Amino acid sequence: MLFDLAQCGSSTAIYAAGGRCVSYSELAQEAGEFAKAAGGRGLALMLCRNSPGMIACYAGLISSGAVPIMLGEHAPQDAVAGMAKRYRPQLIACPSAPPGGDAAKSSPGLPFEGAEKILDLDGVALYRTGLADPPALHPDLALLLSTSGSTGSPKLVRISESNLEANARSIIKALGITQGDRAITALPMNYSYGLSVINTRLMAGAGLAVTDCSLMQKPFWDLFEHGGVTSFSGVPYSYAMLHRLGFERSEHQGLLMMDQAGGRLGEALQQEFSSYCGAHGIKFFVMYGQTEATARMACLPHELASSRIGCAGRAIEGGRFSIRGDGGAILGPMQEGALFYEGPNVAMGYAMDASDLARGDDWRGVLDTGDRAVLDDEGFLYLRGRSSRFVKLFGNRVGLDECAAMIERRFPGTEVACTGRDDLLLAYVAGDADPKEARAYLAAQTHIHQSAFKVERIASLPRSPSGKILYSRLPSP
Amino acid sequence: MPEAFRHESRKKSMTNKEKYINCFTQALEVPAEGVEKLEYQGVESWDSVGHMSLVAALEDAFGIQMDTDDIVDLSSFEKGIAIMKKYGVEI
């Protein structure tokens, strides 16, 4: 069993707004109700909001053998509908009330025609969908995460219970998470890194300060200051926000640990936070991970945070990196090539539709990360860029080809080629689409701020004789 | 007239209210119509990223530096007016 919640008894599992405390035995009981309602093995679509009830629901579904597909509550409605149609989940869990409890606003993703509510507990409604022909699930399959939820891509990563357990154990060890730790949920739980914050704490019998507010909202900071928070996890953009808020100008009583993953932290911010943390007795960990490896693969020990700026750390326990050349040959230290990772946390593979859920372990513990990197002679990892086609926009992984396809679907008669770098996706459109409208559409569909997108019209896309888009011939940004 | 100077003179001729509204319409990329009713997360573009742009725009327009507490307190158009007052800016 992944989580043995009842074992931790009266210690606090969850602390939330308004001083609400949920003990481990209370959480176990609540999770048990979700598990009972779920009624065993089956597929469950979860539209997640960081809340105590949603965490109980997640723990309950996992323990009952249900396999959650985790999406954010703000996932575009057609993406949710498409996902439901493609994978045919028997259950859907979602917040019972829309954000802010404002019933006048429509709740995203709801209603599902024909769905029957079977439980409404602690702000989470659980529905039985009644969809016919439930998919066959491989016995090892425990969880399905989206790599690029914001584009509504149906592609999911298939994760086993042993993946979850191995990765959580390695992270607990790398960060030194103990029962006394209490992490604040600064990242969405449907995101692999955000979920790993929750999995590690529940497994270690530690605590979670749970909020769905962003760093730019006062309730987040009320919880941060008064919720006994000892650790913070964030993507590079979270650290940019902390910096903007003048986080380093104040003392933060009780804060003992900060970690960063989800993309490369700029060197200036890494410098800034490693020295702030060093001076205030806070352990600062730079990490590297991917959903395909359940969550995390590397960790830079906090003692080295300020002396190894730009380094993503060493493989976590049980994992191993290698750098391979174009022909697949293993390269030596300081030679740049494709980064591969081997470890017990490498997921089973992707799913593109319901029939894939019956598949076994396709990747057999070896992951081609799609990143370019070098390893030094001590095994420290330095990332050099991406070899595959997606960008990180404010911490969200967004597929370039998926965005191009989205614009082409919305504006028939338009051809689109996307390129990008950190925090900018550049779409070149040839045809009828109005660049301004296309940009607004991308922002609305991905739920990512407009400033991350730039759309330019060009006369035609440069193509090779065989019709492939020649990205190198696009105007330089 | 140099571009920068023209921009400056245009800015000077605007009232504080106009400048304030401009910050919202530009940072959040929303029309001026209905701007008074805006709240954090009330529109797609006013998320944490939009909030960062909005704060930068306000600081720039009024030559102020906002404290952490005020940045996270700025949860609506209306609330912002009271916060600006603390920095001696009457909207």
Interface residues (C-beta under 8 A of the other chain):
Chain A: P99 G100 S214 L215 M216 Q217 K218 F220 W221 Y237 A240 M241 R244 L245 G246 F247 R249 S250 F394 A440 A443 A444 H447 I448 H449 Q450 S451 A452
Chain B: E29 Y40 Q41 E44 S45 D47 S48 V49 G50 H51 M52 S53 V55 D67 T68 D69 I71 V72 D73 S75
